[in-house]
Amino acid sequence: MNHILTWCEIPVTDMRRAKAFYAEVLDISFIEQEMDGHQLAIFESEPDNVTGSLVMGEKYQPSETATIVYLNAGQDLTGALQRAEQQGGKVIWPKSPIGDGSNGYFAQFTDLEGNRVGLYSLQ
């Protein structure tokens, strides 16, 4: 299957803080790597799944107004959104149905780095 999205990078200024935040919100672990002077914390995933990373480096600046990446929050994004808020993130778009909800649900928050990030789930 060809995916329109092949990789995403979420800019961070404090890798330790960002990893702790996303590990708690998404209940996920990371593969740490360095590439060309950039620190990466790659979201662990199953083989052949589209994934991405947190990235810290000179040319990466967090932004609330840049492209919005939507992360898979499992079956129901409610828990991930609550954990984002409990960890200090700010909900900027509450859980909302896509159309009548038959296409799933989305929400948006700002992380501790200042990025606007989306969540997606089926319920």
N, CA, C and O atoms as a GROMACS GRO file, in nm:
protein
  492
    1MET      N    1   0.084  -0.118   0.000
    1MET     CA    2   0.000   0.000   0.000
    1MET      C    3   0.088   0.124   0.000
    1MET      O    4   0.185   0.131   0.076
    2ASN      N    5   0.058   0.219  -0.082
    2ASN     CA    6   0.130   0.346  -0.083
    2ASN      C    7   0.061   0.442   0.012
    2ASN      O    8  -0.060   0.466   0.002
    3HIS      N    9   0.138   0.497   0.104
    3HIS     CA   10   0.085   0.594   0.199
    3HIS      C   11   0.127   0.732   0.153
    3HIS      O   12   0.240   0.751   0.108
    4ILE      N   13   0.040   0.828   0.164
    4ILE     CA   14   0.074   0.966   0.128
    4ILE      C   15   0.176   1.022   0.225
    4ILE      O   16   0.260   1.105   0.187
    5LEU      N   17   0.171   0.980   0.349
    5LEU     CA   18   0.267   1.022   0.451
    5LEU      C   19   0.366   0.909   0.470
    5LEU      O   20   0.327   0.795   0.492
    6THR      N   21   0.495   0.940   0.462
    6THR     CA   22   0.596   0.837   0.479
    6THR      C   23   0.680   0.857   0.605
    6THR      O   24   0.744   0.763   0.653
    7TRP      N   25   0.680   0.977   0.660
    7TRP     CA   26   0.762   1.008   0.777
    7TRP      C   27   0.719   1.144   0.828
    7TRP      O   28   0.678   1.229   0.749
    8CYS      N   29   0.727   1.166   0.959
    8CYS     CA   30   0.703   1.299   1.012
    8CYS      C   31   0.808   1.329   1.117
    8CYS      O   32   0.862   1.238   1.181
    9GLU      N   33   0.837   1.456   1.135
    9GLU     CA   34   0.932   1.501   1.236
    9GLU      C   35   0.867   1.612   1.317
    9GLU      O   36   0.818   1.711   1.261
   10ILE      N   37   0.868   1.596   1.447
   10ILE     CA   38   0.814   1.695   1.538
   10ILE      C   39   0.932   1.765   1.603
   10ILE      O   40   1.005   1.704   1.681
   11PRO      N   41   0.952   1.894   1.572
   11PRO     CA   42   1.068   1.967   1.628
   11PRO      C   43   1.056   1.986   1.779
   11PRO      O   44   0.948   2.013   1.831
   12VAL      N   45   1.170   1.972   1.847
   12VAL     CA   46   1.173   1.993   1.992
   12VAL      C   47   1.297   2.072   2.030
   12VAL      O   48   1.396   2.073   1.957
   13THR      N   49   1.291   2.138   2.144
   13THR     CA   50   1.406   2.210   2.195
   13THR      C   51   1.464   2.144   2.319
   13THR      O   52   1.577   2.173   2.358
   14ASP      N   53   1.387   2.055   2.381
   14ASP     CA   54   1.431   1.982   2.499
   14ASP      C   55   1.391   1.836   2.480
   14ASP      O   56   1.278   1.798   2.508
   15MET      N   57   1.485   1.755   2.431
   15MET     CA   58   1.453   1.617   2.394
   15MET      C   59   1.404   1.536   2.513
   15MET      O   60   1.308   1.460   2.500
   16ARG      N   61   1.467   1.549   2.627
   16ARG     CA   62   1.426   1.472   2.744
   16ARG      C   63   1.281   1.504   2.782
   16ARG      O   64   1.201   1.413   2.806
   17ARG      N   65   1.248   1.630   2.786
   17ARG     CA   66   1.112   1.673   2.821
   17ARG      C   67   1.012   1.622   2.717
   17ARG      O   68   0.905   1.571   2.753
   18ALA      N   69   1.045   1.636   2.589
   18ALA     CA   70   0.954   1.595   2.481
   18ALA      C   71   0.931   1.444   2.483
   18ALA      O   72   0.818   1.398   2.467
   19LYS      N   73   1.038   1.367   2.502
   19LYS     CA   74   1.023   1.222   2.508
   19LYS      C   75   0.934   1.180   2.624
   19LYS      O   76   0.848   1.094   2.608
   20ALA      N   77   0.954   1.241   2.740
   20ALA     CA   78   0.872   1.208   2.856
   20ALA      C   79   0.725   1.241   2.829
   20ALA      O   80   0.637   1.163   2.864
   21PHE      N   81   0.700   1.355   2.767
   21PHE     CA   82   0.563   1.398   2.735
   21PHE      C   83   0.496   1.298   2.641
   21PHE      O   84   0.387   1.248   2.671
   22TYR      N   85   0.559   1.270   2.528
   22TYR     CA   86   0.497   1.182   2.428
   22TYR      C   87   0.492   1.036   2.474
   22TYR      O   88   0.399   0.964   2.438
   23ALA      N   89   0.587   0.992   2.553
   23ALA     CA   90   0.582   0.856   2.607
   23ALA      C   91   0.458   0.840   2.695
   23ALA      O   92   0.391   0.737   2.691
   24GLU      N   93   0.429   0.941   2.774
   24GLU     CA   94   0.312   0.937   2.862
   24GLU      C   95   0.183   0.951   2.783
   24GLU      O   96   0.088   0.875   2.806
   25VAL      N   97   0.177   1.046   2.692
   25VAL     CA   98   0.054   1.072   2.616
   25VAL      C   99   0.016   0.952   2.530
   25VAL      O  100  -0.100   0.910   2.529
   26LEU      N  101   0.113   0.898   2.456
   26LEU     CA  102   0.084   0.792   2.359
   26LEU      C  103   0.118   0.652   2.409
   26LEU      O  104   0.095   0.554   2.338
   27ASP      N  105   0.173   0.641   2.530
   27ASP     CA  106   0.217   0.511   2.582
   27ASP      C  107   0.306   0.443   2.478
   27ASP      O  108   0.278   0.332   2.433
   28ILE      N  109   0.413   0.512   2.442
   28ILE     CA  110   0.501   0.467   2.335
   28ILE      C  111   0.646   0.478   2.380
   28ILE      O  112   0.679   0.554   2.470
   29SER      N  113   0.732   0.401   2.316
   29SER     CA  114   0.876   0.412   2.344
   29SER      C  115   0.947   0.459   2.218
   29SER      O  116   0.887   0.469   2.110
   30PHE      N  117   1.075   0.487   2.233
   30PHE     CA  118   1.151   0.549   2.125
   30PHE      C  119   1.279   0.473   2.096
   30PHE      O  120   1.331   0.401   2.180
   31ILE      N  121   1.327   0.490   1.976
   31ILE     CA  122   1.459   0.445   1.935
   31ILE      C  123   1.541   0.572   1.919
   31ILE      O  124   1.509   0.656   1.835
   32GLU      N  125   1.646   0.586   1.998
   32GLU     CA  126   1.727   0.708   1.991
   32GLU      C  127   1.835   0.694   1.885
   32GLU      O  128   1.896   0.589   1.869
   33GLN      N  129   1.856   0.803   1.812
   33GLN     CA  130   1.952   0.803   1.704
   33GLN      C  131   2.006   0.944   1.685
   33GLN      O  132   1.940   1.042   1.720
   34GLU      N  133   2.124   0.954   1.629
   34GLU     CA  134   2.180   1.083   1.592
   34GLU      C  135   2.213   1.078   1.444
   34GLU      O  136   2.264   0.977   1.394
   35MET      N  137   2.183   1.187   1.373
   35MET     CA  138   2.209   1.192   1.230
   35MET      C  139   2.250   1.334   1.193
   35MET      O  140   2.174   1.428   1.212
   36ASP      N  141   2.368   1.348   1.141
   36ASP     CA  142   2.419   1.478   1.096
   36ASP      C  143   2.404   1.586   1.202
   36ASP      O  144   2.366   1.699   1.171
   37GLY      N  145   2.436   1.553   1.327
   37GLY     CA  146   2.430   1.650   1.435
   37GLY      C  147   2.291   1.675   1.491
   37GLY      O  148   2.274   1.764   1.574
   38HIS      N  149   2.192   1.599   1.447
   38HIS     CA  150   2.055   1.612   1.497
   38HIS      C  151   2.024   1.493   1.586
   38HIS      O  152   2.062   1.380   1.556
   39GLN      N  153   1.956   1.519   1.695
   39GLN     CA  154   1.909   1.412   1.783
   39GLN      C  155   1.770   1.371   1.739
   39GLN      O  156   1.684   1.455   1.715
   40LEU      N  157   1.749   1.241   1.729
   40LEU     CA  158   1.618   1.188   1.693
   40LEU      C  159   1.570   1.090   1.799
   40LEU      O  160   1.650   1.014   1.854
   41ALA      N  161   1.443   1.093   1.826
   41ALA     CA  162   1.376   0.992   1.909
   41ALA      C  163   1.264   0.939   1.821
   41ALA      O  164   1.158   1.001   1.808
   42ILE      N  165   1.288   0.823   1.760
   42ILE     CA  166   1.196   0.767   1.662
   42ILE      C  167   1.085   0.691   1.736
   42ILE      O  168   1.113   0.610   1.824
   43PHE      N  169   0.960   0.719   1.699
   43PHE     CA  170   0.847   0.647   1.756
   43PHE      C  171   0.858   0.500   1.715
   43PHE      O  172   0.860   0.469   1.596
   44GLU      N  173   0.864   0.411   1.813
   44GLU     CA  174   0.870   0.268   1.780
   44GLU      C  175   0.739   0.226   1.716
   44GLU      O  176   0.631   0.270   1.758
   45SER      N  177   0.748   0.139   1.615
   45SER     CA  178   0.628   0.092   1.548
   45SER      C  179   0.655  -0.046   1.488
   45SER      O  180   0.769  -0.093   1.485
   46GLU      N  181   0.550  -0.107   1.442
   46GLU     CA  182   0.562  -0.236   1.375
   46GLU      C  183   0.631  -0.217   1.240
   46GLU      O  184   0.624  -0.109   1.182
   47PRO      N  185   0.699  -0.320   1.192
   47PRO     CA  186   0.762  -0.311   1.059
   47PRO      C  187   0.660  -0.270   0.953
   47PRO      O  188   0.544  -0.313   0.957
   48ASP      N  189   0.702  -0.190   0.859
   48ASP     CA  190   0.621  -0.142   0.747
   48ASP      C  191   0.515  -0.038   0.785
   48ASP      O  192   0.441   0.007   0.698
   49ASN      N  193   0.507   0.002   0.913
   49ASN     CA  194   0.415   0.109   0.952
   49ASN      C  195   0.482   0.243   0.925
   49ASN      O  196   0.604   0.256   0.937
   50VAL      N  197   0.403   0.342   0.890
   50VAL     CA  198   0.453   0.477   0.878
   50VAL      C  199   0.478   0.528   1.019
   50VAL      O  200   0.394   0.509   1.107
   51THR      N  201   0.591   0.593   1.040
   51THR     CA  202   0.622   0.646   1.172
   51THR      C  203   0.693   0.780   1.157
   51THR      O  204   0.691   0.840   1.050
   52GLY      N  205   0.754   0.826   1.262
   52GLY     CA  206   0.825   0.953   1.259
   52GLY      C  207   0.907   0.967   1.385
   52GLY      O  208   0.933   0.870   1.456
   53SER      N  209   0.948   1.091   1.413
   53SER     CA  210   1.034   1.110   1.529
   53SER      C  211   1.019   1.250   1.587
   53SER      O  212   0.967   1.342   1.523
   54LEU      N  213   1.066   1.260   1.708
   54LEU     CA  214   1.095   1.390   1.766
   54LEU      C  215   1.234   1.423   1.715
   54LEU      O  216   1.318   1.333   1.706
   55VAL      N  217   1.260   1.547   1.683
   55VAL     CA  218   1.393   1.582   1.632
   55VAL      C  219   1.437   1.715   1.691
   55VAL      O  220   1.359   1.810   1.700
   56MET      N  221   1.564   1.719   1.731
   56MET     CA  222   1.621   1.840   1.787
   56MET      C  223   1.748   1.873   1.710
   56MET      O  224   1.838   1.790   1.697
   57GLY      N  225   1.753   1.993   1.659
   57GLY     CA  226   1.870   2.037   1.585
   57GLY      C  227   1.857   2.184   1.547
   57GLY      O  228   1.752   2.245   1.563
   58GLU      N  229   1.964   2.236   1.497
   58GLU     CA  230   1.974   2.378   1.465
   58GLU      C  231   1.864   2.429   1.373
   58GLU      O  232   1.817   2.542   1.390
   59LYS      N  233   1.822   2.350   1.277
   59LYS     CA  234   1.724   2.396   1.178
   59LYS      C  235   1.580   2.361   1.214
   59LYS      O  236   1.489   2.382   1.133
   60TYR      N  237   1.557   2.308   1.333
   60TYR     CA  238   1.424   2.266   1.374
   60TYR      C  239   1.372   2.356   1.484
   60TYR      O  240   1.432   2.368   1.590
   61GLN      N  241   1.258   2.420   1.458
   61GLN     CA  242   1.195   2.510   1.554
   61GLN      C  243   1.049   2.470   1.574
   61GLN      O  244   0.973   2.465   1.477
   62PRO      N  245   1.009   2.442   1.696
   62PRO     CA  246   0.868   2.412   1.723
   62PRO      C  247   0.779   2.527   1.677
   62PRO      O  248   0.821   2.643   1.676
   63SER      N  249   0.656   2.493   1.638
   63SER     CA  250   0.565   2.596   1.590
   63SER      C  251   0.420   2.554   1.611
   63SER      O  252   0.384   2.438   1.592
   64GLU      N  253   0.340   2.649   1.650
   64GLU     CA  254   0.197   2.626   1.662
   64GLU      C  255   0.125   2.657   1.531
   64GLU      O  256   0.006   2.629   1.517
   65THR      N  257   0.196   2.716   1.435
   65THR     CA  258   0.132   2.758   1.311
   65THR      C  259   0.183   2.684   1.188
   65THR      O  260   0.145   2.718   1.076
   66ALA      N  261   0.267   2.584   1.206
   66ALA     CA  262   0.320   2.509   1.092
   66ALA      C  263   0.226   2.392   1.057
   66ALA      O  264   0.113   2.387   1.106
   67THR      N  265   0.273   2.302   0.976
   67THR     CA  266   0.197   2.184   0.939
   67THR      C  267   0.154   2.108   1.064
   67THR      O  268   0.231   2.096   1.159
   68ILE      N  269   0.032   2.058   1.065
   68ILE     CA  270  -0.018   1.982   1.179
   68ILE      C  271  -0.007   1.834   1.148
   68ILE      O  272  -0.060   1.786   1.047
   69VAL      N  273   0.060   1.762   1.233
   69VAL     CA  274   0.074   1.617   1.222
   69VAL      C  275  -0.031   1.554   1.313
   69VAL      O  276  -0.045   1.594   1.429
   70TYR      N  277  -0.105   1.456   1.261
   70TYR     CA  278  -0.203   1.383   1.342
   70TYR      C  279  -0.145   1.248   1.378
   70TYR      O  280  -0.104   1.171   1.291
   71LEU      N  281  -0.142   1.220   1.506
   71LEU     CA  282  -0.088   1.095   1.558
   71LEU      C  283  -0.203   1.000   1.591
   71LEU      O  284  -0.308   1.042   1.639
   72ASN      N  285  -0.180   0.872   1.566
   72ASN     CA  286  -0.279   0.770   1.596
   72ASN      C  287  -0.287   0.753   1.747
   72ASN      O  288  -0.188   0.719   1.812
   73ALA      N  289  -0.404   0.776   1.803
   73ALA     CA  290  -0.424   0.767   1.947
   73ALA      C  291  -0.497   0.639   1.986
   73ALA      O  292  -0.559   0.633   2.093
   74GLY      N  293  -0.492   0.538   1.900
   74GLY     CA  294  -0.557   0.411   1.931
   74GLY      C  295  -0.705   0.414   1.903
   74GLY      O  296  -0.752   0.489   1.818
   75GLN      N  297  -0.778   0.331   1.975
   75GLN     CA  298  -0.922   0.316   1.950
   75GLN      C  299  -1.001   0.441   1.987
   75GLN      O  300  -1.097   0.476   1.917
   76ASP      N  301  -0.962   0.510   2.096
   76ASP     CA  302  -1.035   0.628   2.144
   76ASP      C  303  -0.934   0.730   2.195
   76ASP      O  304  -0.860   0.702   2.289
   77LEU      N  305  -0.931   0.847   2.135
   77LEU     CA  306  -0.830   0.948   2.168
   77LEU      C  307  -0.854   1.018   2.302
   77LEU      O  308  -0.770   1.096   2.345
   78THR      N  309  -0.965   0.994   2.366
   78THR     CA  310  -0.998   1.063   2.490
   78THR      C  311  -0.887   1.052   2.594
   78THR      O  312  -0.847   1.152   2.654
   79GLY      N  313  -0.836   0.931   2.616
   79GLY     CA  314  -0.732   0.911   2.717
   79GLY      C  315  -0.604   0.984   2.682
   79GLY      O  316  -0.543   1.047   2.769
   80ALA      N  317  -0.561   0.977   2.556
   80ALA     CA  318  -0.438   1.045   2.514
   80ALA      C  319  -0.452   1.196   2.530
   80ALA      O  320  -0.358   1.263   2.573
   81LEU      N  321  -0.568   1.250   2.496
   81LEU     CA  322  -0.590   1.395   2.509
   81LEU      C  323  -0.589   1.436   2.656
   81LEU      O  324  -0.533   1.540   2.691
   82GLN      N  325  -0.649   1.355   2.742
   82GLN     CA  326  -0.647   1.385   2.885
   82GLN      C  327  -0.504   1.380   2.939
   82GLN      O  328  -0.465   1.464   3.020
   83ARG      N  329  -0.427   1.280   2.895
   83ARG     CA  330  -0.288   1.270   2.943
   83ARG      C  331  -0.204   1.387   2.892
   83ARG      O  332  -0.116   1.435   2.964
   84ALA      N  333  -0.230   1.433   2.769
   84ALA     CA  334  -0.159   1.550   2.717
   84ALA      C  335  -0.181   1.670   2.808
   84ALA      O  336  -0.088   1.743   2.841
   85GLU      N  337  -0.305   1.689   2.847
   85GLU     CA  338  -0.339   1.802   2.935
   85GLU      C  339  -0.278   1.783   3.074
   85GLU      O  340  -0.227   1.878   3.133
   86GLN      N  341  -0.282   1.661   3.126
   86GLN     CA  342  -0.224   1.634   3.258
   86GLN      C  343  -0.073   1.656   3.260
   86GLN      O  344  -0.016   1.691   3.363
   87GLN      N  345  -0.008   1.636   3.145
   87GLN     CA  346   0.137   1.653   3.135
   87GLN      C  347   0.176   1.798   3.107
   87GLN      O  348   0.295   1.829   3.096
   88GLY      N  349   0.079   1.887   3.095
   88GLY     CA  350   0.108   2.029   3.075
   88GLY      C  351   0.078   2.080   2.936
   88GLY      O  352   0.097   2.198   2.908
   89GLY      N  353   0.030   1.993   2.847
   89GLY     CA  354  -0.012   2.037   2.714
   89GLY      C  355  -0.144   2.113   2.725
   89GLY      O  356  -0.211   2.107   2.828
   90LYS      N  357  -0.180   2.184   2.619
   90LYS     CA  358  -0.302   2.264   2.620
   90LYS      C  359  -0.393   2.217   2.507
   90LYS      O  360  -0.354   2.217   2.391
   91VAL      N  361  -0.514   2.176   2.541
   91VAL     CA  362  -0.611   2.135   2.440
   91VAL      C  363  -0.658   2.260   2.366
   91VAL      O  364  -0.708   2.354   2.428
   92ILE      N  365  -0.642   2.261   2.235
   92ILE     CA  366  -0.687   2.377   2.157
   92ILE      C  367  -0.804   2.343   2.066
   92ILE      O  368  -0.870   2.433   2.013
   93TRP      N  369  -0.831   2.213   2.046
   93TRP     CA  370  -0.950   2.168   1.974
   93TRP      C  371  -0.994   2.040   2.042
   93TRP      O  372  -0.922   1.940   2.033
   94PRO      N  373  -1.108   2.039   2.109
   94PRO     CA  374  -1.149   1.919   2.182
   94PRO      C  375  -1.184   1.805   2.086
   94PRO      O  376  -1.197   1.825   1.965
   95LYS      N  377  -1.199   1.688   2.141
   95LYS     CA  378  -1.238   1.573   2.061
   95LYS      C  379  -1.364   1.606   1.983
   95LYS      O  380  -1.464   1.649   2.040
   96SER      N  381  -1.356   1.586   1.852
   96SER     CA  382  -1.467   1.620   1.763
   96SER      C  383  -1.483   1.513   1.657
   96SER      O  384  -1.385   1.455   1.612
   97PRO      N  385  -1.608   1.486   1.616
   97PRO     CA  386  -1.628   1.388   1.510
   97PRO      C  387  -1.585   1.444   1.376
   97PRO      O  388  -1.593   1.564   1.351
   98ILE      N  389  -1.539   1.356   1.290
   98ILE     CA  390  -1.514   1.393   1.150
   98ILE      C  391  -1.644   1.363   1.078
   98ILE      O  392  -1.683   1.247   1.064
   99GLY      N  393  -1.711   1.467   1.032
   99GLY     CA  394  -1.845   1.451   0.975
   99GLY      C  395  -1.940   1.399   1.081
   99GLY      O  396  -1.955   1.459   1.188
  100ASP      N  397  -2.004   1.287   1.052
  100ASP     CA  398  -2.098   1.228   1.148
  100ASP      C  399  -2.030   1.131   1.244
  100ASP      O  400  -2.098   1.064   1.322
  101GLY      N  401  -1.898   1.122   1.240
  101GLY     CA  402  -1.823   1.034   1.327
  101GLY      C  403  -1.790   0.900   1.264
  101GLY      O  404  -1.711   0.823   1.320
  102SER      N  405  -1.848   0.871   1.150
  102SER     CA  406  -1.821   0.742   1.086
  102SER      C  407  -1.679   0.734   1.031
  102SER      O  408  -1.630   0.624   1.001
  103ASN      N  409  -1.612   0.848   1.017
  103ASN     CA  410  -1.473   0.851   0.972
  103ASN      C  411  -1.375   0.872   1.087
  103ASN      O  412  -1.256   0.895   1.064
  104GLY      N  413  -1.425   0.866   1.208
  104GLY     CA  414  -1.339   0.880   1.325
  104GLY      C  415  -1.352   1.015   1.392
  104GLY      O  416  -1.445   1.092   1.366
  105TYR      N  417  -1.256   1.041   1.479
  105TYR     CA  418  -1.255   1.162   1.561
  105TYR      C  419  -1.116   1.223   1.562
  105TYR      O  420  -1.016   1.155   1.539
  106PHE      N  421  -1.111   1.353   1.588
  106PHE     CA  422  -0.982   1.421   1.597
  106PHE      C  423  -0.986   1.521   1.711
  106PHE      O  424  -1.092   1.559   1.761
  107ALA      N  425  -0.867   1.562   1.751
  107ALA     CA  426  -0.850   1.668   1.850
  107ALA      C  427  -0.712   1.729   1.825
  107ALA      O  428  -0.630   1.670   1.754
  108GLN      N  429  -0.687   1.846   1.881
  108GLN     CA  430  -0.556   1.910   1.870
  108GLN      C  431  -0.514   1.966   2.006
  108GLN      O  432  -0.598   2.008   2.086
  109PHE      N  433  -0.383   1.966   2.028
  109PHE     CA  434  -0.327   2.022   2.150
  109PHE      C  435  -0.193   2.085   2.115
  109PHE      O  436  -0.136   2.059   2.009
  110THR      N  437  -0.143   2.168   2.206
  110THR     CA  438  -0.006   2.215   2.194
  110THR      C  439   0.076   2.136   2.295
  110THR      O  440   0.034   2.116   2.410
  111ASP      N  441   0.194   2.091   2.251
  111ASP     CA  442   0.281   2.016   2.340
  111ASP      C  443   0.367   2.111   2.422
  111ASP      O  444   0.353   2.232   2.411
  112LEU      N  445   0.455   2.057   2.502
  112LEU     CA  446   0.539   2.140   2.588
  112LEU      C  447   0.645   2.218   2.510
  112LEU      O  448   0.706   2.310   2.564
  113GLU      N  449   0.667   2.180   2.386
  113GLU     CA  450   0.764   2.249   2.301
  113GLU      C  451   0.702   2.366   2.226
  113GLU      O  452   0.774   2.451   2.173
  114GLY      N  453   0.568   2.372   2.221
  114GLY     CA  454   0.499   2.478   2.148
  114GLY      C  455   0.447   2.434   2.013
  114GLY      O  456   0.404   2.518   1.934
  115ASN      N  457   0.450   2.304   1.984
  115ASN     CA  458   0.396   2.251   1.858
  115ASN      C  459   0.246   2.228   1.869
  115ASN      O  460   0.197   2.187   1.974
  116ARG      N  461   0.176   2.253   1.761
  116ARG     CA  462   0.035   2.216   1.751
  116ARG      C  463   0.032   2.076   1.690
  116ARG      O  464   0.083   2.054   1.580
  117VAL      N  465  -0.029   1.982   1.761
  117VAL     CA  466  -0.030   1.841   1.723
  117VAL      C  467  -0.173   1.790   1.726
  117VAL      O  468  -0.251   1.828   1.813
  118GLY      N  469  -0.206   1.703   1.632
  118GLY     CA  470  -0.339   1.645   1.627
  118GLY      C  471  -0.338   1.500   1.672
  118GLY      O  472  -0.235   1.432   1.666
  119LEU      N  473  -0.452   1.454   1.716
  119LEU     CA  474  -0.475   1.314   1.751
  119LEU      C  475  -0.591   1.263   1.667
  119LEU      O  476  -0.683   1.338   1.635
  120TYR      N  477  -0.586   1.135   1.632
  120TYR     CA  478  -0.693   1.072   1.556
  120TYR      C  479  -0.729   0.939   1.620
  120TYR      O  480  -0.641   0.867   1.668
  121SER      N  481  -0.856   0.905   1.621
  121SER     CA  482  -0.900   0.772   1.664
  121SER      C  483  -1.030   0.738   1.594
  121SER      O  484  -1.097   0.826   1.539
  122LEU      N  485  -1.064   0.610   1.597
  122LEU     CA  486  -1.189   0.564   1.534
  122LEU      C  487  -1.310   0.600   1.618
  122LEU      O  488  -1.419   0.620   1.565
  123GLN      N  489  -1.292   0.607   1.750
  123GLN     CA  490  -1.405   0.637   1.840
  123GLN      C  491  -1.378   0.762   1.919
  123GLN      O  492  -1.461   0.803   2.000
   0.00000   0.00000   0.00000
